[in-house]
Structure formats: structure tokens, C-alpha cells
């Protein structure tokens, strides 16, 4: 339920953020991502300090409370957007929304990796992700239904309430975990441990490269769809509804995967298959776009651009399969890596990739390179990502899998305390 409320909160405001990208097209995305990347770099040592010095319960409470206060502060700002300027407010909200997404979700999964061992994680992470998918479906439904009736500002209040419910549930889980003998002590260590571990830990290096490659494919789809929305969708309301419908389709696909294929793969075949298969799917979707370009296809009687199908497929498999598999692997690394290293990869590294990729796409568009040729670059990235995914899931510095039925691990478990 905690992940349900968390993603409901985020997906209520995500279409509001994404419609800004659709308003300006891909040409302005490098600027947005660069500002977000700078914000991530500035926040990395702050997050490292909090993790090093404060117990898990305080870290959760303070982090989520900060974002709740920010949501409430944006309400009067959106009500006064005529005086502030819609563009200026939109840029600030876009950057803040990106930071909100990365830090809050990354912290949630770091906490889950701290609570469960590797065997239990493979059993329940798909179910936890499924609860999040339910929230990710519910959020866009709320936005697409209410945005035309009540506007953006009241939606921010609803989002803040949902995030508050998530925080209360996570704090309750932390209390129960402490009562069962789980550690709630500060992790300690350096403020910059996440950066240092990126170079010293092979698993984290593989995950960073996989993040960059996967993000490259996702950002490529996002940029191409942003250009489509700029040309074909004129109003803010229409673009917001368009992105809400994409989110709904992505999360329905993710939920289907988490109910069926993902848990089966994780339990029967392990994380290797669950990491590699989405890259193979990305390869196939990009090949289709290379051949079809801007073509439209009929889906359930609706004409849908191939670009939108690519975006739905790549994101659906990322959320529905890649994410539970990669988060399960983080149960097999030390606590400092779970919080600091994982957070650095999923925030600063991710946004660094966004800056490089959107800048590259913008340059290719200016040179007159078409959609099919740009998608061909993604085909190469998907091929390399499949190899890196296998290396990450079999990295030699991962602790052994927890033995079924025992709750114990093999040699090396002491290093995880």
C-alpha cells in the first residue's frame, strides 16, 4: 500500500510536468535535464550526510516531509501563475518533479532492499511493484478526469495527501522492522561514498552503464514523442491528457508483467533473465520504428503512432520487469551501497545520461536526421544493454543468494551488516 500511495502521488503530477516537454519539443529538453542534473549533484552530498548521520526512520520522515511541503508550496504558485509566468513556473516545476521522482522512489527501494533478504525480495518485489503500478494507473486516471474540471492547483493537494499516507506506512514498517530486531542505525561513512563506490564496486559500475543505456532508449522515445506532441497537440489540457493516457498504458503493461512473467522469471530463472529480456524487447521495438518511422498503427480501433507504442513498450518493461529485478540485486550488497551508491546511480547518473542523450538527439534533429536513423542508434544501445545486464546480474562482488527456506546466506553475509 505504501508504494501504491507513493506512485499515485507522483503520477497525479507527472502529466502536468510532461506536458511542458510536449509544449516546447525536444529542443529544450537538454536545458531541463541539465538543470535537473546540476540539482542532483548538489543534493548528492546532502543525501549522503543524512544517510550517514541519521537513523532510517528519520531519513524517511524528513525526506518525505520535505517533498510534501514543496507540493503544498506550489499550490499558491500555480494559482498565481499569470503573475509569475507560466513558462518560468513550468520550468521550475519540471525540474522539481524530476528530482521528486528520482529521490523519493529511489529511497523507497533502498528501504525495501534494507528490509528484505535476497530470497524474500525475489518473492515479493514484483508484488510490491504491482502495488505501485496500481497507484501509477490510479494517478493518471485522477489527473485526466479532474484536470479539466478543477485545474492543476487542487491536484497538488491530492498528491500531497497521497505522499503523506505513503510516508506514514513506511514509518510504521520501519518501527515493526526495528521491533523484529532489524537495524535502524545510521549507516555512517563518507558523504561521497556513492560516488566512490561507483568506481570501486563492479556491480555498481555495471548498473550505472545499464542505467545509461536503458535511459538512452527511454529518453530517445520521450524526446521523439515530445516532438510529436508539439506538432499535433496544441493546448495544455490536450497534452496533459495525452501524457496521462500514455502513463496509463505503460502502467497497465507493467502491471500485467508483474502479475505474470516477472515473478515467474525471478523465482524460476533468477534476475539474469529478468534483466536481459527487456533489452531484447527494446531491440525489437526499435527495429519496428526504424522500419516504420512516423507510421500509425491501429490498436483496439484507435490510430496510434509507432513512437507512442515504442515509448509504452520500453517503459512498461522497465517498470514491470527491469526495476523489480535490479532492486532485488541490491539486497546482496552492503547497506551503504543500497542507499548511497544506489541513490547516486538512480539520480545523478540517470540525469547525466538525460543531458547527453537529449543533447545528442537535438543535434541530430538539427542536422536533418530522421526518426528511423535516430532509432537505429537505439538498436545498438539495446544490443549492448543486453550484454551489460547479464554482467550486472552475475557480478562477482554480489553476495550469494539467500538459501530457500532458511533465510540464511552463504559466505560473505557478514559484509552486509
C-alpha positions as CSV (number, residue, x, y, z in Angstrom):
1,X,0.0,0.0,0.0
2,X,2.9,2.4,0.7
3,X,4.1,2.1,-2.9
4,X,0.6,2.5,-4.2
5,X,0.2,5.8,-2.4
6,X,3.7,7.0,-3.4
7,X,3.2,6.4,-7.1
8,X,-0.4,7.7,-7.0
9,X,1.1,10.9,-5.7
10,X,3.7,11.1,-8.3
11,X,1.5,10.1,-11.3
12,X,-1.0,12.8,-10.4
13,X,1.5,15.4,-11.1
14,X,3.7,13.7,-13.8
15,X,1.4,14.6,-16.7
16,X,1.5,18.2,-15.6
17,X,5.3,18.0,-15.7
18,X,5.4,16.1,-19.0
19,X,3.1,18.4,-20.9
20,X,5.7,21.1,-20.5
21,X,8.1,19.0,-22.5
22,X,5.4,18.5,-25.1
23,X,4.9,22.3,-25.3
24,X,8.5,23.0,-26.3
25,X,9.5,19.8,-28.0
26,X,12.8,18.0,-27.7
27,X,14.9,21.1,-28.4
28,X,14.5,22.4,-24.9
29,X,14.8,19.1,-23.1
30,X,18.7,19.3,-22.8
31,X,18.3,22.5,-20.8
32,X,15.7,20.9,-18.5
33,X,17.8,17.8,-17.9
34,X,21.0,19.8,-17.4
35,X,19.3,21.9,-14.7
36,X,18.0,18.7,-13.1
37,X,21.4,17.0,-13.3
38,X,23.0,20.0,-11.5
39,X,20.3,19.8,-8.8
40,X,21.1,16.1,-8.4
41,X,24.9,16.8,-8.0
42,X,24.2,19.5,-5.3
43,X,21.8,17.1,-3.4
44,X,24.1,14.1,-3.5
45,X,26.3,15.2,-0.6
46,X,23.2,16.3,1.3
47,X,21.6,12.9,0.9
48,X,25.0,11.3,1.9
49,X,25.1,13.3,5.0
50,X,21.6,12.4,6.0
51,X,22.2,8.7,5.4
52,X,25.5,8.8,7.3
53,X,24.2,10.5,10.4
54,X,20.5,9.7,10.9
55,X,18.6,6.5,11.5
56,X,16.5,5.2,8.7
57,X,13.2,6.3,10.3
58,X,14.3,9.9,10.5
59,X,15.7,9.8,7.0
60,X,12.3,8.6,5.6
61,X,10.3,11.0,7.7
62,X,12.3,14.1,6.8
63,X,12.8,13.3,3.1
64,X,9.1,12.7,2.5
65,X,8.0,15.7,4.6
66,X,10.2,17.9,2.6
67,X,8.5,16.9,-0.7
68,X,5.1,17.2,0.9
69,X,5.9,20.8,1.9
70,X,7.1,21.6,-1.6
71,X,3.9,20.3,-3.1
72,X,1.8,22.5,-0.8
73,X,4.1,25.5,-1.6
74,X,3.4,25.0,-5.4
75,X,-0.4,25.4,-4.9
76,X,-0.4,29.2,-4.4
77,X,2.3,29.4,-7.1
78,X,0.1,27.7,-9.7
79,X,-2.9,29.9,-8.6
80,X,-0.7,32.9,-9.3
81,X,0.9,31.6,-12.5
82,X,-0.4,34.6,-14.5
83,X,1.8,36.9,-12.4
84,X,4.7,34.5,-12.1
85,X,4.7,33.5,-15.7
86,X,3.6,30.0,-16.9
87,X,6.9,29.2,-18.6
88,X,9.0,30.2,-15.6
89,X,6.8,28.3,-13.2
90,X,6.7,25.3,-15.6
91,X,10.5,25.0,-15.8
92,X,10.8,25.1,-12.0
93,X,8.1,22.5,-11.6
94,X,9.6,20.3,-14.3
95,X,13.0,20.2,-12.5
96,X,11.4,19.8,-9.1
97,X,9.1,17.0,-10.3
98,X,12.1,15.1,-11.8
99,X,14.1,15.4,-8.5
100,X,10.9,14.3,-6.6
101,X,10.5,11.2,-8.7
102,X,14.1,10.1,-8.6
103,X,14.8,10.7,-4.9
104,X,11.5,9.5,-3.4
105,X,11.3,6.3,-5.5
106,X,15.0,5.5,-5.1
107,X,14.8,6.0,-1.3
108,X,11.7,3.7,-1.2
109,X,13.5,0.8,-3.0
110,X,16.7,1.4,-0.9
111,X,14.5,0.9,2.2
112,X,12.9,-2.2,0.7
113,X,16.4,-3.7,-0.1
114,X,17.3,-3.0,3.6
115,X,14.2,-4.8,4.9
116,X,14.2,-8.0,2.8
117,X,16.9,-10.6,2.1
118,X,17.6,-11.7,-1.5
119,X,15.3,-14.7,-1.5
120,X,12.3,-12.8,0.0
121,X,13.0,-9.9,-2.3
122,X,12.6,-12.2,-5.4
123,X,9.3,-13.4,-3.9
124,X,7.7,-10.0,-3.0
125,X,9.4,-7.3,-5.1
126,X,7.1,-8.0,-8.1
127,X,4.1,-7.8,-5.8
128,X,5.3,-4.5,-4.2
129,X,6.0,-3.1,-7.7
130,X,2.5,-4.3,-8.7
131,X,1.0,-2.2,-5.8
132,X,3.0,0.7,-7.2
133,X,1.6,0.1,-10.7
134,X,-1.9,0.2,-9.3
135,X,-1.1,3.7,-8.0
136,X,0.6,4.6,-11.3
137,X,-2.6,3.7,-13.0
138,X,-4.9,5.4,-10.5
139,X,-2.8,8.6,-10.6
140,X,-3.2,9.4,-14.3
141,X,-6.9,8.5,-14.1
142,X,-7.3,11.1,-11.4
143,X,-5.4,13.7,-13.4
144,X,-7.1,13.0,-16.8
145,X,-10.5,13.1,-15.1
146,X,-10.1,16.1,-12.9
147,X,-7.6,18.4,-14.6
148,X,-10.3,19.9,-17.0
149,X,-12.7,20.4,-14.1
150,X,-10.7,21.7,-11.2
151,X,-7.3,22.7,-12.7
152,X,-3.8,21.9,-11.6
153,X,-3.5,23.5,-8.2
154,X,-6.1,21.3,-6.4
155,X,-4.4,18.2,-7.8
156,X,-1.2,19.1,-6.0
157,X,-3.1,19.0,-2.7
158,X,-4.4,15.5,-3.5
159,X,-0.8,14.5,-4.5
160,X,0.5,15.8,-1.1
161,X,-2.1,13.8,0.8
162,X,-1.2,10.6,-1.1
163,X,2.5,11.1,-0.3
164,X,1.7,11.7,3.3
165,X,-0.2,8.3,3.5
166,X,2.9,6.6,1.9
167,X,5.2,8.2,4.5
168,X,3.1,7.1,7.4
169,X,3.0,3.5,6.2
170,X,6.8,3.4,5.6
171,X,7.4,4.8,9.1
172,X,5.2,2.1,10.5
173,X,7.1,-0.6,8.6
174,X,10.4,0.8,9.9
175,X,9.0,0.6,13.5
176,X,7.9,-3.0,13.0
177,X,11.2,-3.9,11.5
178,X,13.1,-2.4,14.5
179,X,10.9,-4.4,16.9
180,X,11.7,-7.6,15.0
181,X,15.4,-7.0,15.5
182,X,16.3,-5.2,12.3
183,X,18.8,-2.5,12.4
184,X,17.7,1.2,12.3
185,X,21.2,2.6,13.0
186,X,22.8,5.3,10.9
187,X,24.9,3.9,8.1
188,X,27.8,6.2,8.6
189,X,30.7,6.5,6.1
190,X,31.6,9.3,3.8
191,X,29.2,11.8,2.3
192,X,30.6,11.0,-1.2
193,X,30.6,7.2,-0.7
194,X,28.1,6.7,-3.5
195,X,30.4,8.4,-6.0
196,X,33.4,6.4,-4.7
197,X,31.7,3.1,-4.8
198,X,30.7,3.7,-8.5
199,X,34.4,3.2,-9.3
200,X,35.3,0.6,-6.8
201,X,32.4,-1.9,-7.0
202,X,32.0,-3.8,-10.3
203,X,28.2,-4.4,-9.7
204,X,27.6,-0.7,-9.3
205,X,29.6,0.1,-12.4
206,X,27.5,-2.4,-14.4
207,X,24.3,-0.9,-13.0
208,X,25.4,2.6,-13.9
209,X,26.2,1.6,-17.5
210,X,22.9,-0.3,-17.7
211,X,21.1,2.8,-16.4
212,X,22.7,5.0,-19.0
213,X,21.9,2.6,-21.9
214,X,18.3,2.0,-20.7
215,X,17.8,5.7,-20.0
216,X,19.2,6.4,-23.5
217,X,16.5,4.3,-25.1
218,X,13.8,5.7,-22.8
219,X,14.9,9.3,-23.3
220,X,15.1,8.8,-27.1
221,X,11.4,7.7,-27.0
222,X,10.5,10.5,-24.7
223,X,12.1,13.1,-27.0
224,X,10.6,11.8,-30.2
225,X,7.1,11.7,-28.6
226,X,7.7,15.3,-27.3
227,X,8.3,16.4,-30.9
228,X,5.1,14.6,-32.0
229,X,3.1,16.3,-29.2
230,X,4.5,19.7,-30.1
231,X,3.3,19.3,-33.7
232,X,-0.1,17.6,-33.2
233,X,-1.4,18.7,-29.8
234,X,-1.9,22.5,-29.3
235,X,-3.4,23.0,-25.9
236,X,-2.1,22.3,-22.4
237,X,-5.2,20.3,-21.4
238,X,-4.9,18.1,-24.5
239,X,-1.2,17.5,-24.0
240,X,-1.8,16.7,-20.3
241,X,-4.5,14.2,-21.1
242,X,-2.3,12.7,-23.9
243,X,0.6,12.0,-21.5
244,X,-1.8,10.7,-18.8
245,X,-3.1,8.2,-21.4
246,X,0.5,7.1,-22.2
247,X,1.2,6.7,-18.4
248,X,-2.0,4.6,-18.1
249,X,-1.0,2.3,-21.0
250,X,2.6,2.0,-19.6
251,X,1.4,1.1,-16.2
252,X,-1.2,-1.4,-17.4
253,X,1.5,-3.2,-19.3
254,X,3.8,-3.1,-16.2
255,X,1.0,-4.5,-14.0
256,X,0.4,-7.3,-16.5
257,X,4.1,-8.2,-16.4
258,X,4.3,-8.1,-12.6
259,X,1.3,-10.4,-12.3
260,X,2.6,-13.0,-14.8
261,X,6.0,-13.1,-16.4
262,X,8.2,-11.1,-14.0
263,X,7.6,-13.1,-10.8
264,X,7.9,-16.4,-12.7
265,X,11.3,-15.3,-14.2
266,X,12.6,-14.0,-10.9
267,X,11.8,-17.2,-8.9
268,X,12.4,-19.8,-11.6
269,X,15.2,-18.2,-13.7
270,X,16.7,-15.5,-11.5
271,X,17.5,-11.9,-12.1
272,X,19.6,-12.5,-15.2
273,X,16.6,-13.3,-17.4
274,X,14.5,-10.6,-15.9
275,X,17.2,-8.0,-16.7
276,X,18.1,-9.3,-20.2
277,X,14.6,-9.9,-21.6
278,X,13.5,-6.2,-21.5
279,X,16.6,-5.3,-23.6
280,X,15.6,-7.8,-26.2
281,X,12.1,-6.3,-26.3
282,X,13.6,-2.8,-26.7
283,X,15.7,-4.1,-29.6
284,X,12.6,-5.4,-31.3
285,X,10.5,-2.2,-30.7
286,X,13.3,0.0,-32.1
287,X,13.7,-2.2,-35.2
288,X,10.0,-1.6,-35.8
289,X,10.4,2.1,-35.5
290,X,13.5,2.0,-37.8
291,X,11.3,0.4,-40.5
292,X,8.1,2.4,-39.8
293,X,9.2,5.8,-38.6
294,X,6.2,8.1,-38.1
295,X,3.7,5.5,-39.3
296,X,0.4,4.9,-37.4
297,X,-1.0,1.6,-36.4
298,X,-4.4,0.5,-35.3
299,X,-4.7,-0.6,-31.6
300,X,-8.2,-1.5,-30.4
301,X,-9.7,0.6,-33.1
302,X,-7.6,3.7,-32.4
303,X,-4.8,5.0,-34.6
304,X,-1.6,5.2,-32.6
305,X,1.8,6.4,-33.7
306,X,4.6,3.8,-33.6
307,X,6.6,6.2,-31.5
308,X,4.0,6.0,-28.8
309,X,4.0,2.2,-28.9
310,X,7.7,2.2,-28.5
311,X,7.5,4.5,-25.5
312,X,4.8,2.4,-23.9
313,X,6.7,-0.8,-24.5
314,X,10.1,0.3,-23.4
315,X,8.8,2.0,-20.2
316,X,6.3,-0.8,-19.4
317,X,9.1,-3.4,-19.4
318,X,11.4,-1.2,-17.5
319,X,8.9,-0.7,-14.7
320,X,7.3,-4.1,-14.9
321,X,10.4,-6.3,-15.1
322,X,13.8,-4.4,-15.1
323,X,13.1,-2.5,-11.9
324,X,12.0,-5.4,-9.6
325,X,14.9,-7.5,-10.9
326,X,17.6,-4.7,-10.4
327,X,16.2,-3.8,-6.9
328,X,16.3,-7.5,-5.9
329,X,20.0,-7.5,-6.7
330,X,20.6,-4.6,-4.3
331,X,19.7,-6.9,-1.4
332,X,23.0,-8.6,-2.0
333,X,25.3,-5.6,-1.4
334,X,26.3,-3.7,1.8
335,X,23.8,-1.2,3.3
336,X,25.9,1.8,2.3
337,X,25.7,0.7,-1.3
338,X,22.0,0.2,-1.0
339,X,21.4,3.8,0.0
340,X,24.3,5.9,-1.2
341,X,25.6,4.0,-4.2
342,X,22.1,3.1,-5.5
343,X,20.8,6.6,-5.0
344,X,23.8,8.1,-6.9
345,X,23.3,5.8,-9.9
346,X,19.5,6.4,-10.0
347,X,19.7,10.2,-9.6
348,X,22.9,11.9,-10.8
349,X,24.0,9.2,-13.3
350,X,20.5,8.9,-14.7
351,X,20.2,12.7,-15.2
352,X,23.7,12.9,-16.7
353,X,22.5,10.4,-19.3
354,X,19.5,12.5,-20.0
355,X,21.6,15.6,-20.6
356,X,24.0,13.7,-23.0
357,X,21.2,11.9,-24.8
358,X,18.8,14.8,-25.3
359,X,21.7,17.0,-26.5
360,X,22.7,14.3,-29.0
361,X,19.1,13.9,-30.3
362,X,18.7,17.6,-30.6
363,X,21.9,17.9,-32.6
364,X,20.8,15.0,-34.9
365,X,17.4,16.7,-35.5
366,X,19.1,20.0,-36.4
367,X,21.3,18.1,-38.9
368,X,18.1,16.8,-40.5
369,X,18.5,13.2,-39.3
370,X,15.1,11.4,-39.4
371,X,13.3,9.3,-36.8
372,X,14.3,6.0,-38.4
373,X,18.0,6.8,-38.3
374,X,17.8,8.0,-34.7
375,X,16.0,4.8,-33.7
376,X,18.9,2.8,-35.3
377,X,21.2,4.3,-32.7
378,X,18.8,2.9,-30.0
379,X,19.1,-0.5,-31.6
380,X,22.8,-0.5,-30.9
381,X,22.2,0.7,-27.3
382,X,19.7,-2.1,-26.7
383,X,22.2,-4.7,-28.0
384,X,24.9,-3.5,-25.7
385,X,22.4,-3.2,-22.8
386,X,21.6,-6.9,-23.0
387,X,25.2,-7.9,-22.5
388,X,25.7,-5.4,-19.6
389,X,22.5,-6.7,-17.9
390,X,23.9,-10.2,-17.9
391,X,27.2,-9.0,-16.4
392,X,25.4,-7.0,-13.7
393,X,23.3,-9.9,-12.6
394,X,26.3,-12.2,-12.3
395,X,28.8,-9.7,-10.9
396,X,31.4,-11.4,-8.7
397,X,31.0,-8.9,-5.8
398,X,27.3,-9.8,-5.2
399,X,26.7,-11.8,-2.0
400,X,25.4,-15.3,-2.6
401,X,21.6,-15.8,-3.0
402,X,19.7,-16.5,0.2
403,X,19.1,-20.2,0.6
404,X,15.4,-21.1,0.0
405,X,13.6,-21.8,3.2
406,X,16.4,-20.8,5.6
407,X,16.7,-17.1,5.4
408,X,20.5,-17.5,5.5
409,X,23.2,-16.6,3.0
410,X,26.4,-18.2,2.2
411,X,29.9,-16.8,2.9
412,X,30.2,-13.1,2.7
413,X,27.0,-12.2,4.5
414,X,28.9,-10.5,7.3
415,X,29.9,-7.7,5.0
416,X,26.2,-6.8,4.5
417,X,25.7,-5.7,8.2
